[in-house]
């Protein structure tokens, strides 16, 4: 099984100019943190799908009763979508705690220090999208080991800096909010606080008009967009989206079911099945088709819509 090469997975020495399917065989497990840096009884198992200089897409699991001790942070924004269970996230620098349930989203701005807990009796599975980069050249961060701002903890609250909150929009989103949802990117990075996006706070939009589908936008800023496309079944032959393309690399992920994808530039058809993904190079036009008897939910991550 190949090793994960961060910012170049699946590994290639050439420019990525062709779309490719990422099946379960291409998904590579890795353990966080590095065994040289921390206790491994406080670790989690992660699965890498795609890691480039623009986006990194993976998912990780936390067993019931477990937690990841070492505070993690990135030189980019990170977005969590909880696929199963309830994830409790601690902002180790600000002392902020958020519980994220299945289908809900959490935005952690660049540099926000965090660690996760599973206080439930069910495994937590979480999809992670990071942009632009997951790590610096130094790799996994280790300089925050032992620093957790918690009640009755080992460090006093006054040993941590206090920050000013960046407000999240407290209203229904509109199409003009694309690029600054749930908050403006540069403004949100001035403080380390998380931005919680429950189901009723996602920005809703209609994708296309000839073949309209519902688009649920969890995060849209200058670093990345994380979107869920809801494609119902039924219709004249198949329910489908209007053709779309993006100026940057894109990643599609299916957690359940199957979706068919037509790449107009090459004439290729891909089928993304349960826990599989598809890489789409920048500028390529694609279209999604639902030939099944149930609604299909497809996650999309790209820098610019």
VMD Tcl script that draws the C-alpha trace (Angstrom):
set ca {
  {0.00 0.00 0.00}
  {1.45 3.42 -0.94}
  {2.44 5.97 1.67}
  {0.63 9.30 1.91}
  {2.66 12.13 0.35}
  {1.04 15.27 1.68}
  {0.27 17.80 -1.07}
  {0.96 15.11 -3.70}
  {-1.51 12.26 -3.25}
  {-2.08 10.13 -5.22}
  {1.60 10.57 -6.02}
  {2.54 11.89 -9.45}
  {5.59 13.57 -10.98}
  {3.47 15.18 -13.70}
  {0.88 17.94 -13.76}
  {-2.61 16.62 -13.11}
  {-4.47 17.24 -16.37}
  {-6.76 14.18 -16.47}
  {-9.70 13.29 -14.22}
  {-9.32 10.13 -12.17}
  {-11.49 8.04 -9.89}
  {-10.31 7.45 -6.32}
  {-11.67 4.06 -5.30}
  {-11.27 2.40 -1.93}
  {-8.06 0.81 -3.23}
  {-6.48 4.23 -3.75}
  {-7.56 5.58 -0.35}
  {-4.56 5.34 2.00}
  {-4.89 5.15 5.81}
  {-2.59 7.13 8.09}
  {-2.42 7.66 11.83}
  {-2.31 11.11 13.44}
  {-0.13 12.15 15.21}
  {3.37 11.00 14.35}
  {4.49 8.31 16.86}
  {7.74 10.21 17.44}
  {5.85 13.24 18.74}
  {2.98 12.09 20.96}
  {1.31 9.25 22.83}
  {-0.37 6.91 20.38}
  {-3.23 6.00 22.74}
  {-4.51 9.50 21.90}
  {-4.49 9.06 18.13}
  {-7.02 8.70 15.32}
  {-7.14 6.82 12.05}
  {-7.50 8.93 8.92}
  {-7.99 8.05 5.24}
  {-6.44 10.20 2.53}
  {-8.27 10.70 -0.76}
  {-6.58 13.69 -2.35}
  {-3.82 16.11 -1.37}
  {-2.49 18.78 -3.75}
  {-1.09 22.28 -3.38}
  {-4.69 23.58 -3.54}
  {-6.85 21.16 -1.52}
  {-6.58 18.17 0.79}
  {-9.58 15.84 1.20}
  {-9.67 13.03 3.76}
  {-11.86 11.57 6.44}
  {-11.07 10.37 9.93}
  {-12.64 8.24 12.63}
  {-12.72 8.49 16.42}
  {-13.85 5.44 18.41}
  {-16.43 5.76 21.22}
  {-14.92 7.34 24.34}
  {-11.70 8.34 22.55}
  {-10.09 11.70 21.92}
  {-7.10 13.13 20.07}
  {-4.87 14.86 22.62}
  {-2.38 16.77 20.48}
  {-3.68 20.17 19.28}
  {-3.65 20.33 15.50}
  {-3.67 23.35 13.18}
  {-2.98 24.14 9.54}
  {-1.67 26.87 7.21}
  {-5.12 26.89 5.62}
  {-8.80 26.74 6.54}
  {-10.23 23.35 7.53}
  {-13.86 22.32 7.10}
  {-15.41 19.31 8.82}
  {-18.61 17.61 7.66}
  {-19.73 14.98 10.18}
  {-20.88 11.89 8.29}
  {-21.79 9.76 11.29}
  {-22.02 10.26 15.05}
  {-21.43 13.38 17.15}
  {-18.04 15.09 17.19}
  {-17.07 17.34 20.09}
  {-14.39 19.82 19.08}
  {-12.24 21.83 21.49}
  {-10.57 25.04 20.43}
  {-7.48 24.53 22.57}
  {-6.40 28.18 22.45}
  {-9.78 29.90 22.90}
  {-11.51 27.34 25.14}
  {-14.44 27.12 22.72}
  {-16.31 23.79 22.56}
  {-18.72 22.86 19.75}
  {-20.70 19.65 19.24}
  {-21.18 18.81 15.58}
  {-23.85 16.25 14.70}
  {-24.35 14.18 11.57}
  {-24.74 16.38 8.50}
  {-23.49 19.52 10.26}
  {-20.39 21.56 9.44}
  {-17.56 23.22 11.33}
  {-15.19 25.81 9.85}
  {-11.81 26.17 11.56}
  {-9.92 29.21 10.21}
  {-6.24 29.05 9.30}
  {-4.14 28.53 12.42}
  {-7.07 27.62 14.71}
  {-5.81 25.03 17.21}
  {-8.15 22.12 17.75}
  {-8.60 18.58 19.00}
  {-11.57 16.20 18.82}
  {-13.50 14.06 21.31}
  {-16.10 11.31 20.97}
  {-18.23 11.26 24.12}
  {-20.87 9.03 22.50}
  {-21.28 5.26 22.17}
  {-21.02 5.37 18.38}
  {-18.03 5.82 16.10}
  {-17.55 9.31 14.66}
  {-16.76 9.63 10.95}
  {-15.86 13.08 9.69}
  {-14.96 14.36 6.23}
  {-12.17 16.95 6.24}
  {-11.44 19.54 3.54}
  {-8.36 21.79 3.88}
  {-7.17 24.59 1.62}
  {-4.74 25.66 0.46}
  {-2.24 23.43 2.30}
  {-2.51 20.87 5.09}
  {1.00 21.38 6.52}
  {4.11 23.46 6.21}
  {7.41 21.78 5.35}
  {7.80 20.98 9.07}
  {4.94 18.47 8.87}
  {2.60 17.66 11.78}
  {2.63 20.53 14.33}
  {3.95 19.58 17.77}
  {4.52 22.92 19.48}
  {1.08 22.95 21.17}
  {1.34 19.60 22.98}
  {-0.03 19.99 26.51}
  {-1.73 23.36 25.86}
  {-5.50 22.94 26.31}
  {-7.75 25.71 27.59}
  {-10.30 23.72 29.60}
  {-12.14 23.99 32.91}
  {-10.05 22.60 35.77}
  {-7.13 22.00 33.41}
  {-3.37 22.01 33.91}
  {-3.00 25.60 32.67}
  {-4.78 28.68 34.01}
  {-7.10 30.66 31.68}
  {-4.90 33.76 32.04}
  {-2.04 31.83 30.43}
  {-3.94 32.04 27.13}
  {-4.48 35.06 24.95}
  {-7.98 36.52 24.61}
  {-9.41 37.16 21.15}
  {-12.14 39.27 19.57}
  {-14.97 37.29 18.00}
  {-15.63 37.48 14.25}
  {-19.39 37.41 13.80}
  {-21.04 34.71 11.71}
  {-24.01 35.82 9.60}
  {-27.19 35.24 11.62}
  {-29.66 35.17 8.73}
  {-30.61 33.11 5.73}
  {-27.93 33.24 3.06}
  {-28.42 34.65 -0.43}
  {-26.51 34.01 -3.65}
  {-24.49 37.19 -3.19}
  {-23.01 35.66 0.00}
  {-21.02 33.17 -2.05}
  {-17.37 33.86 -1.31}
  {-18.05 35.03 2.25}
  {-20.10 32.32 4.00}
  {-20.59 31.84 6.93}
  {-18.11 34.73 7.36}
  {-15.62 36.71 5.34}
  {-12.42 34.66 5.03}
  {-9.76 37.27 5.90}
  {-11.89 38.60 8.77}
  {-12.49 35.13 10.21}
  {-8.74 34.45 10.31}
  {-8.09 37.40 12.59}
  {-9.29 35.26 15.51}
  {-9.05 31.50 16.10}
  {-12.74 30.87 16.86}
  {-14.65 28.08 15.12}
  {-17.69 28.83 12.98}
  {-20.46 26.26 13.45}
  {-22.78 25.69 10.48}
  {-25.79 23.51 11.39}
  {-28.18 22.28 8.72}
  {-30.50 25.29 9.02}
  {-27.60 27.75 8.62}
  {-26.26 26.42 5.33}
  {-26.55 28.76 2.37}
  {-29.17 27.29 0.03}
  {-29.12 27.94 -3.71}
  {-30.59 26.46 -6.88}
  {-27.93 24.97 -9.16}
  {-28.90 25.41 -12.81}
  {-32.25 26.12 -14.42}
  {-32.62 23.58 -17.24}
  {-31.94 20.83 -14.69}
  {-32.34 22.49 -11.28}
  {-30.99 20.78 -8.16}
  {-30.59 21.97 -4.59}
  {-27.15 23.22 -3.56}
  {-26.26 23.40 0.15}
  {-23.22 25.60 0.77}
  {-21.50 24.94 4.09}
  {-18.48 27.18 3.50}
  {-17.59 29.60 0.72}
  {-14.60 31.91 1.09}
  {-11.38 32.91 -0.65}
  {-9.65 29.63 0.30}
  {-12.27 26.99 -0.47}
  {-15.89 26.10 -1.15}
  {-17.53 23.05 0.42}
  {-20.89 22.28 -1.16}
  {-23.43 19.45 -1.09}
  {-25.44 18.84 -4.28}
  {-28.78 17.11 -3.68}
  {-29.82 15.24 -6.83}
  {-33.25 13.57 -6.61}
  {-34.27 10.47 -8.52}
  {-36.95 10.25 -11.18}
  {-37.65 12.34 -14.23}
  {-37.84 11.78 -17.98}
  {-34.79 9.50 -17.96}
  {-32.45 10.61 -15.23}
  {-32.21 13.57 -12.90}
  {-29.05 15.48 -13.65}
  {-27.29 18.76 -13.06}
  {-26.53 21.40 -15.63}
  {-22.90 21.20 -16.85}
  {-20.45 22.99 -14.55}
  {-16.74 23.81 -14.38}
  {-14.37 25.52 -11.95}
  {-11.17 27.55 -12.48}
  {-9.38 25.37 -9.89}
  {-9.03 21.69 -9.06}
  {-12.22 20.05 -7.79}
  {-13.00 16.94 -5.74}
  {-16.32 15.08 -5.61}
  {-17.11 12.65 -2.79}
  {-19.92 10.11 -2.30}
  {-20.46 8.74 1.19}
  {-23.46 6.60 0.24}
  {-25.02 5.48 -3.04}
  {-23.67 5.99 -6.56}
  {-23.55 8.96 -8.93}
  {-22.54 8.99 -12.60}
  {-20.28 11.79 -13.84}
  {-19.80 12.78 -17.48}
  {-16.61 14.72 -18.30}
  {-17.54 16.72 -21.38}
  {-13.92 17.53 -22.34}
  {-12.84 13.89 -22.65}
  {-16.17 12.08 -23.14}
  {-15.36 9.87 -20.15}
  {-17.99 8.58 -17.73}
  {-17.13 7.78 -14.12}
  {-19.31 6.24 -11.43}
  {-18.51 7.34 -7.88}
  {-19.68 4.74 -5.37}
  {-19.85 4.61 -1.58}
  {-16.81 6.27 0.06}
  {-15.15 6.99 -3.27}
  {-14.08 10.29 -4.84}
  {-13.34 11.86 -8.20}
  {-10.61 14.35 -9.04}
  {-11.49 16.92 -11.72}
  {-8.70 19.11 -13.16}
  {-9.19 22.85 -13.34}
  {-11.37 24.13 -16.15}
  {-12.92 20.77 -17.10}
  {-16.68 20.64 -17.65}
  {-18.60 17.90 -15.84}
  {-22.21 16.87 -15.31}
  {-23.78 14.64 -12.63}
  {-26.46 12.03 -13.36}
  {-28.62 10.11 -10.89}
  {-29.78 6.85 -12.47}
  {-30.77 5.36 -9.11}
  {-34.14 5.16 -7.32}
  {-33.09 7.36 -4.37}
  {-31.84 10.91 -3.86}
  {-28.05 11.18 -4.11}
  {-25.98 13.66 -2.07}
  {-22.62 14.61 -3.60}
  {-20.00 16.65 -1.75}
  {-17.91 19.11 -3.76}
  {-14.71 20.85 -2.67}
  {-12.93 23.45 -4.81}
  {-11.27 26.82 -4.30}
  {-13.60 28.81 -6.56}
  {-17.11 27.98 -7.72}
}
mol new
graphics top color blue
foreach p $ca { graphics top sphere $p radius 0.5 }
foreach p [lrange $ca 0 end-1] q [lrange $ca 1 end] { graphics top cylinder $p $q radius 0.2 }
display resetview
